[in-house]
């Protein structure tokens, strides 16, 4: 204590001394209480809470105007009978479709069928085997089925793909691809989605689809609904076979709703290894948001992370970019009953009638990166959790279901008191599929098994 402080202390009454001491403690306490929120606010990087760095979801998606006009033009000229109802049935079939039965499972079913039908052994065995073989066969898209696919899946497929690609653009803004490989390109939704995000900076698009009719239809859509020499998007090339040479890589490799078209696990793994060899930066896989779709993506994830290829042509280590916040076993596959890891993107359907319908596309996706310099938020004093369900906003708290970096599914009640005002406001402005920073893991409660 200085001499001046001592003189002041002797000249004051006891209440005045206590008042000064209490005021000093109050100022110190206030500074300490604001220190943590200031640290937490660093992750915002100057952005408003409604656009914090963890926001990767999109508002309701519309098809690009040239694509919508071209699709409507193609459908009107074709005059497909019962288009709306047949498109609805096709969409329901594609959603409910299961993974093809593996040969070992097929043989077991045949043996069970043989035991059950001893009186008609030959006929029942052949009939059962024929049905299973039909299920295993790839669904081939001819011209008529392609037109139904335009009506049934163009809007939803485009919405899911652009949502997945938008996460790369949002979280890695310095990444600008110059080339795209789209495996199972179908109607070319991947081309349109990537062009919507990166524009003419994408210089080359290679579309691979085994159906020549689908390739022709995709070219029509690029030409405004007709076979034209002046397509809306330039430098798009169509192939029926996937090149296996690892010498040429693409900055962005996409396979949307394609792996589920392959008949066996072995075929899917071969395709996955080939696609990974062709990947220079990001591999993006999208499937239906069903148990089977999620399982197919987890097969791909495990295969790439294990690195069981006989010959490795690129020594850069694969890293899971999204949606997983870790590279451990998916906790959704461990919990019983199993609930798929899926997400929702709202979109407007094709206006086949007088008005457009706002619909939701439920999908699962996986993004794996080769980049060792990707920017993550896990090294800045906090972890990011993925919101795996709809956020429930309540008075003074927000209920969030999170997949965390420690492989745990947690149900967190985010409050301003325990998590800071910035995290609380970010939670209120987040939605299903976004990332959310977490600081107070001890306050979290583990998610219920039935959620």
Secondary structure, DSSP 8 states (H G I E B T S, - for coil): --HHHHHHHHHS-HHHHHHHHHHHHHHHHHHHHHHHHHHHGGGGTT--GGG-TT----SSB---HHHHHHHHHHHHHHT-TTHHHHHHHHHHHHHH------HHHHHHHHHHHHHHTSTTHHHHHHHHHHHHHHHHS-----HHHHHHHHHHHHHHHHHHHHHHHHHHHHH-TT---SEEEEET-TTTHHHHHHHHHHGGG--EEEEE-S-HHHHHHHHHHHTTSS--SS-SS-SEEEESS----TTS-EEEEEEES-GGGSSSHHHHHHHHHHHHHTEEEEEEEEEESSHHHHHHHHHHHHHHHHT--SS-S--S--EEEES-SSSS--HHHHSSS-----EEEEEE---SSSS--EEEEEEEEEEEE--SS---STTSS-EEEEE-S--EEETTEEEEEEE-TTS-EEEEEE-HHHH-HHHHHHHHT--TT-EEEE--GGG-EE--TT-
